[in-house]
Each structure stands twice: as C-alpha cells, then as structure tokens.
Amino acid sequence: MAVLDRVHGSATTEAADPADRGSGGKARRAATLGLLLAALATVVWSGSFVTSRALADSVPPIQHAFWRWIVALVAVAPFAARAAWRQRALLREHIRFLLLASLLGVTVYNTLVNQAGISTTAGNMGMIMAASPVVMALYERLGGTRLGARRVVGMLIACAGVLLLVSKGSLAMDFAVGDLWMLAAALSFASYSALLRRKPAAIEGLSFLFSTFLLGALMLAPVFVASLVIQGGFEPTPATVSPLLYVGVISSALAFFAWNKAISLIGAARAGVVYYLQPVCVALLSFVVLGEPTGPLQILCMVLILGGVILGAARGGTSASTK
C-alpha cells in the first residue's frame, strides 16, 4: 500500500502526482501477486498432506522427509547453486539465521507432518495446520503490526470454521496422537513464516532456498541413518517414488519459493489468511484420492473458511505498522 505524501500548510488539496499514482498501482500489483503466490503454495502443499498419509505405511517418516529434500535440492540446484556460491560470504555471515530457518521450515516441520500421517487422516492434518495463520498473526502483532479489523474478523470466521470441522460440530475435541503431531507442525511452520520477515534483503530468494534445503537435509542426515539401521529402508516402486518426486519438486522447490516470495510481498499475517484455504483443498483431495468422507458439516465449514479468507485477504485488511 503506497502512502501518499501530503503537502503541509496548504489550504487546498492537490491531486496526487503521477509518481504517487504509479507507486500505488505498483503496490496493488505486488499485493495481488503476493496473494496469488500464497494461494499457489497453499494448494500445492495440500497435496503433500495426502502423500504423507498415503506413504505412512510404506515409507518411514524420517526417510520420507530426507528424500523429499534431496529431490528438492536436485530440482533447484541448476537454478540456485550458482547464486548460492556467488553469495557464499553473505550466507556465512547470516549462518545462524539460515540454520534456524532450515531447522523450523525444513528439518522439523515436514518430519512432524509425516509422523502425523501415521495416526490421523489427511483431512485432519489440513484442518489442524490451519491453526498456523493464527500464530503467524500473533507473531506480527507482537512485532508491532496492527492487523486491521477486517483481517481480524476474517481470521476469526475462518478459525471458527476450522474448530467446527475439527470438533465435528460438538464442543468435545477428540484429538488423535497424529493430531498432536500436527499441532507441533503448525507451530513450527508459523515460526518459520514469521522468521522470513527477518531475512536479510541482500540474500537472493534462490540462494536462500538452496541453502535452507541443503542445511535442512544435512541436519536430517544423522536421524536418517538411524532410521535406516533401526527400521530398514523402503522398496522403491512407482507407488513410493512418484509421491516423493511430487513433494520434492512441486511441494518443496516450487511451493517454498512461491511462499517465501509471498511473505516478502504481503507479510506472514496476510499470507496466513490465504493459508486457511488449505483445509478445503486437503478435504477435497483426500476425498478424491483417499476416499475420506466429506459431508454437510465439512461443506459448511469450507464455506466459513473460504468466506473468512476472502474477507481477511481483502485490501481493506492490510496491516499498518505501529513503528
């Protein structure tokens, strides 16, 4: 959102000059692009919950996560390795930031998602992950950002839809063990998204993507080896390799690039509102691919979630900094 300069001490209000109008148009285009990129990442990630559930009985969670990031590294290397090498001194300078981002967004988050897939449904996974935008918004508020009344109302409506869906229309919350793993995953992802706002501007997007994928995979390597020793490997068949290619290339390389760019354009809180679309997408995919049921209650909750997303992502919900 562009801020128009005001001429102080003038009795008349002058029309905004072309530069101001151009700045406002550029800001609107950036906001639109940010929302579209956040939506793209959200839709793509919805498929990864379905694959986590589908692979739960055939690929151990640690091995699933490790091979996902190896595939992602191979996918982004032709585009990002040269940029990362060129910025190697800058990356070393900010290594603590990169290690924390890699731990939260790569090593921990997806491993928890895969672990959750063993004992809960893909639909529940998507619904519980919709709690993460609330945490994203809280982080931004603690950082001194006013969220705006429209965005808060939209977030509350969407959150009500999620709670109604998880509780199956009652006040009793019946969480499986996998649901608790997903709550931890939601907190990890929200923390990662909030941390992105602190990314040094000089680090290019592709350099950041490549370095976090590499560091995250390296941190997973010791537990990956332990998993091989204790649990054994898995059989590489089309039923196991195809989902790993999807989560590595599409859900990791493509979706993380889109999400990181969206955060840089519109902020974690506003992108988080769009993230409420994920339970809807996961519910539809899990119904089509896995045969998980979708009834009147789920449809009602989807309407609430979508309505909250539309309201909270509208231009009037733009946050204003108190700083």
SEKOLTI-751129 format. One record per residue (C-alpha): residue number from 1; y negated, x, z negated. Coordinates in nm, 2 decimals, padded with zeros to 4 digits. Layout:
SEKOLTI-751129
PT  num   north    east      up
PT  NUM       Y       X       Z
...
END
This chain:
SEKOLTI-751129
PT  num   north    east      up
PT    1   00.00   00.00   00.00
PT    2  -00.33   00.15   00.10
PT    3  -00.62   00.14  -00.13
PT    4  -00.95   00.06   00.04
PT    5  -01.25   00.27  -00.06
PT    6  -01.54   00.06  -00.19
PT    7  -01.90   00.15  -00.14
PT    8  -02.06   00.16  -00.48
PT    9  -02.42   00.05  -00.53
PT   10  -02.43  -00.16  -00.21
PT   11  -02.53  -00.52  -00.22
PT   12  -02.33  -00.61   00.09
PT   13  -01.96  -00.57   00.16
PT   14  -01.89  -00.37   00.47
PT   15  -01.59  -00.42   00.69
PT   16  -01.31  -00.17   00.64
PT   17  -01.34   00.12   00.89
PT   18  -01.06   00.18   01.15
PT   19  -00.92   00.46   00.94
PT   20  -00.87   00.23   00.64
PT   21  -00.71  -00.03   00.86
PT   22  -00.48   00.23   01.02
PT   23  -00.39   00.36   00.67
PT   24  -00.30   00.00   00.56
PT   25  -00.08  -00.05   00.87
PT   26   00.09   00.28   00.82
PT   27   00.17   00.19   00.46
PT   28   00.31  -00.15   00.56
PT   29   00.53   00.01   00.82
PT   30   00.65   00.26   00.57
PT   31   00.73  -00.02   00.32
PT   32   00.92  -00.21   00.58
PT   33   01.12   00.09   00.68
PT   34   01.20   00.16   00.32
PT   35   01.33  -00.19   00.26
PT   36   01.54  -00.17   00.58
PT   37   01.69   00.17   00.48
PT   38   01.77   00.04   00.13
PT   39   01.94  -00.26   00.28
PT   40   02.14  -00.04   00.52
PT   41   02.26   00.18   00.24
PT   42   02.35  -00.13   00.02
PT   43   02.55  -00.29   00.30
PT   44   02.74   00.03   00.38
PT   45   02.81   00.11   00.01
PT   46   02.96  -00.24  -00.03
PT   47   03.24  -00.13   00.19
PT   48   03.31   00.17  -00.04
PT   49   03.39  -00.06  -00.32
PT   50   03.65  -00.23  -00.11
PT   51   03.80   00.11  -00.01
PT   52   03.81   00.22  -00.37
PT   53   04.01  -00.10  -00.46
PT   54   04.23  -00.06  -00.15
PT   55   04.32   00.31  -00.23
PT   56   04.36   00.26  -00.60
PT   57   04.74   00.26  -00.58
PT   58   04.78   00.54  -00.33
PT   59   04.51   00.80  -00.39
PT   60   04.42   00.92  -00.74
PT   61   04.05   00.86  -00.83
PT   62   03.96   01.23  -00.86
PT   63   04.12   01.32  -00.53
PT   64   03.96   01.02  -00.36
PT   65   03.62   01.14  -00.48
PT   66   03.68   01.51  -00.39
PT   67   03.80   01.44  -00.04
PT   68   03.51   01.20   00.01
PT   69   03.26   01.47  -00.05
PT   70   03.45   01.73   00.16
PT   71   03.44   01.49   00.45
PT   72   03.07   01.42   00.38
PT   73   02.99   01.80   00.38
PT   74   03.17   01.84   00.72
PT   75   02.98   01.55   00.86
PT   76   02.63   01.67   00.76
PT   77   02.68   02.04   00.80
PT   78   02.59   02.05   01.17
PT   79   02.26   01.88   01.10
PT   80   02.18   02.01   00.75
PT   81   02.34   02.35   00.68
PT   82   02.07   02.54   00.88
PT   83   01.79   02.36   00.70
PT   84   01.95   02.43   00.36
PT   85   01.99   02.80   00.44
PT   86   01.63   02.82   00.55
PT   87   01.52   02.67   00.22
PT   88   01.77   02.86   00.01
PT   89   01.50   03.03  -00.20
PT   90   01.34   02.69  -00.28
PT   91   01.67   02.54  -00.36
PT   92   01.75   02.82  -00.60
PT   93   01.41   02.76  -00.77
PT   94   01.50   02.40  -00.84
PT   95   01.87   02.45  -00.91
PT   96   01.86   02.27  -01.24
PT   97   01.72   01.96  -01.08
PT   98   01.98   01.98  -00.80
PT   99   02.26   02.03  -01.04
PT  100   02.16   01.72  -01.24
PT  101   02.12   01.51  -00.92
PT  102   02.46   01.63  -00.80
PT  103   02.63   01.55  -01.13
PT  104   02.49   01.20  -01.15
PT  105   02.50   01.09  -00.79
PT  106   02.80   01.28  -00.65
PT  107   03.04   01.41  -00.92
PT  108   03.02   01.13  -01.18
PT  109   02.92   00.81  -01.00
PT  110   03.18   00.79  -00.73
PT  111   03.46   00.91  -00.96
PT  112   03.38   00.63  -01.20
PT  113   03.38   00.38  -00.92
PT  114   03.72   00.50  -00.80
PT  115   03.85   00.48  -01.16
PT  116   03.72   00.13  -01.20
PT  117   03.91   00.02  -00.88
PT  118   04.24   00.07  -01.06
PT  119   04.19  -00.22  -01.30
PT  120   03.93  -00.46  -01.17
PT  121   03.85  -00.64  -00.85
PT  122   03.62  -00.52  -00.57
PT  123   03.41  -00.83  -00.63
PT  124   03.36  -00.75  -00.99
PT  125   03.28  -00.39  -00.91
PT  126   03.00  -00.50  -00.68
PT  127   02.87  -00.76  -00.92
PT  128   02.85  -00.52  -01.21
PT  129   02.68  -00.25  -01.00
PT  130   02.40  -00.50  -00.96
PT  131   02.30  -00.41  -01.31
PT  132   02.18  -00.07  -01.19
PT  133   01.84  -00.21  -01.05
PT  134   01.75  -00.33  -01.40
PT  135   01.79   00.02  -01.53
PT  136   01.60   00.16  -01.23
PT  137   01.31  -00.07  -01.31
PT  138   01.32   00.03  -01.68
PT  139   01.30   00.39  -01.59
PT  140   01.00   00.33  -01.36
PT  141   00.83   00.12  -01.63
PT  142   00.89   00.40  -01.89
PT  143   00.73   00.63  -01.64
PT  144   00.41   00.43  -01.64
PT  145   00.46   00.20  -01.34
PT  146   00.37  -00.17  -01.36
PT  147   00.64  -00.37  -01.18
PT  148   00.43  -00.67  -01.09
PT  149   00.50  -01.04  -01.19
PT  150   00.67  -01.13  -00.86
PT  151   00.91  -00.84  -00.87
PT  152   01.00  -00.91  -01.24
PT  153   01.07  -01.28  -01.17
PT  154   01.28  -01.19  -00.86
PT  155   01.47  -00.93  -01.06
PT  156   01.54  -01.19  -01.34
PT  157   01.66  -01.45  -01.09
PT  158   01.89  -01.21  -00.92
PT  159   02.01  -01.08  -01.26
PT  160   02.09  -01.44  -01.37
PT  161   02.30  -01.48  -01.06
PT  162   02.49  -01.16  -01.14
PT  163   02.55  -01.27  -01.50
PT  164   02.66  -01.61  -01.40
PT  165   02.90  -01.46  -01.15
PT  166   03.05  -01.21  -01.40
PT  167   03.09  -01.47  -01.67
PT  168   03.25  -01.72  -01.43
PT  169   02.99  -01.98  -01.53
PT  170   03.05  -01.95  -01.90
PT  171   02.89  -01.76  -02.19
PT  172   03.21  -01.56  -02.26
PT  173   03.21  -01.22  -02.10
PT  174   03.57  -01.12  -02.02
PT  175   03.55  -00.75  -01.92
PT  176   03.85  -00.56  -01.80
PT  177   03.87  -00.18  -01.86
PT  178   03.76  -00.13  -01.50
PT  179   03.45  -00.34  -01.57
PT  180   03.35  -00.09  -01.84
PT  181   03.40   00.20  -01.60
PT  182   03.17   00.02  -01.35
PT  183   02.91  -00.02  -01.62
PT  184   02.91   00.35  -01.67
PT  185   02.89   00.40  -01.29
PT  186   02.59   00.17  -01.27
PT  187   02.41   00.37  -01.54
PT  188   02.49   00.69  -01.36
PT  189   02.36   00.56  -01.02
PT  190   02.05   00.42  -01.17
PT  191   01.97   00.75  -01.34
PT  192   02.03   00.93  -01.01
PT  193   01.80   00.69  -00.82
PT  194   01.52   00.73  -01.09
PT  195   01.56   01.11  -01.07
PT  196   01.50   01.11  -00.70
PT  197   01.13   01.03  -00.76
PT  198   01.10   01.38  -00.91
PT  199   01.25   01.55  -00.61
PT  200   01.01   01.84  -00.51
PT  201   00.84   01.73  -00.19
PT  202   00.89   02.07  -00.03
PT  203   01.27   02.02  -00.02
PT  204   01.37   01.85   00.31
PT  205   01.59   01.55   00.30
PT  206   01.88   01.71   00.49
PT  207   01.86   02.02   00.27
PT  208   01.87   01.80  -00.04
PT  209   02.16   01.60   00.09
PT  210   02.37   01.91   00.19
PT  211   02.30   02.09  -00.14
PT  212   02.39   01.79  -00.36
PT  213   02.71   01.72  -00.17
PT  214   02.81   02.09  -00.20
PT  215   02.73   02.12  -00.57
PT  216   02.89   01.79  -00.65
PT  217   03.21   01.89  -00.47
PT  218   03.21   02.22  -00.65
PT  219   03.18   02.05  -00.99
PT  220   03.47   01.82  -00.89
PT  221   03.69   02.11  -00.78
PT  222   03.84   02.20  -01.12
PT  223   03.94   01.85  -01.21
PT  224   04.07   01.80  -00.85
PT  225   04.31   02.09  -00.90
PT  226   04.41   01.95  -01.24
PT  227   04.48   01.61  -01.07
PT  228   04.70   01.78  -00.81
PT  229   04.90   01.95  -01.08
PT  230   04.94   01.65  -01.31
PT  231   04.95   01.36  -01.06
PT  232   05.06   01.53  -00.74
PT  233   04.89   01.47  -00.40
PT  234   04.90   01.17  -00.18
PT  235   05.05   01.11   00.16
PT  236   04.80   01.14   00.45
PT  237   04.86   00.83   00.66
PT  238   04.62   00.62   00.86
PT  239   04.61   00.38   00.56
PT  240   04.47   00.66   00.34
PT  241   04.28   00.89   00.58
PT  242   04.08   00.61   00.76
PT  243   03.92   00.48   00.44
PT  244   03.84   00.84   00.33
PT  245   03.67   00.90   00.66
PT  246   03.47   00.59   00.62
PT  247   03.35   00.67   00.27
PT  248   03.29   01.04   00.36
PT  249   03.09   00.99   00.69
PT  250   02.94   00.64   00.66
PT  251   02.92   00.57   00.28
PT  252   02.82   00.93   00.19
PT  253   02.64   01.11   00.48
PT  254   02.47   00.80   00.63
PT  255   02.41   00.58   00.33
PT  256   02.29   00.85   00.09
PT  257   02.04   00.98   00.35
PT  258   01.91   00.62   00.40
PT  259   01.89   00.55   00.03
PT  260   01.72   00.88  -00.06
PT  261   01.46   00.81   00.22
PT  262   01.41   00.46   00.10
PT  263   01.34   00.58  -00.26
PT  264   01.08   00.82  -00.12
PT  265   00.91   00.54   00.07
PT  266   00.91   00.25  -00.17
PT  267   01.03   00.38  -00.51
PT  268   01.35   00.32  -00.71
PT  269   01.25  -00.02  -00.86
PT  270   01.17  -00.19  -00.53
PT  271   01.47  -00.04  -00.36
PT  272   01.67  -00.15  -00.66
PT  273   01.57  -00.51  -00.59
PT  274   01.73  -00.49  -00.25
PT  275   02.04  -00.34  -00.41
PT  276   02.11  -00.69  -00.56
PT  277   02.24  -00.77  -00.21
PT  278   02.54  -00.56  -00.28
PT  279   02.74  -00.82  -00.49
PT  280   02.70  -01.07  -00.20
PT  281   02.82  -00.81   00.06
PT  282   03.11  -00.70  -00.16
PT  283   03.22  -01.05  -00.22
PT  284   03.23  -01.13   00.15
PT  285   03.41  -00.81   00.24
PT  286   03.66  -00.84  -00.04
PT  287   03.73  -01.20   00.07
PT  288   03.78  -01.10   00.44
PT  289   03.96  -00.76   00.38
PT  290   04.15  -00.80   00.05
PT  291   04.18  -01.18   00.02
PT  292   03.99  -01.21  -00.31
PT  293   03.87  -01.57  -00.36
PT  294   03.52  -01.69  -00.30
PT  295   03.44  -02.04  -00.44
PT  296   03.14  -02.27  -00.51
PT  297   03.03  -02.07  -00.81
PT  298   03.03  -01.74  -00.61
PT  299   02.82  -01.91  -00.34
PT  300   02.57  -02.05  -00.59
PT  301   02.54  -01.70  -00.74
PT  302   02.49  -01.55  -00.40
PT  303   02.20  -01.79  -00.33
PT  304   02.04  -01.69  -00.66
PT  305   02.09  -01.32  -00.59
PT  306   01.95  -01.34  -00.23
PT  307   01.66  -01.55  -00.35
PT  308   01.57  -01.30  -00.62
PT  309   01.59  -01.02  -00.37
PT  310   01.36  -01.19  -00.12
PT  311   01.11  -01.27  -00.39
PT  312   01.12  -00.93  -00.56
PT  313   01.10  -00.73  -00.24
PT  314   00.80  -00.93  -00.10
PT  315   00.48  -00.74  -00.05
PT  316   00.32  -00.91  -00.35
PT  317   00.57  -00.75  -00.58
PT  318   00.45  -00.40  -00.51
PT  319   00.42  -00.20  -00.82
PT  320   00.09  -00.05  -00.93
PT  321   00.08   00.28  -01.12
PT  322  -00.10   00.29  -01.45
PT  323  -00.16   00.66  -01.42
END
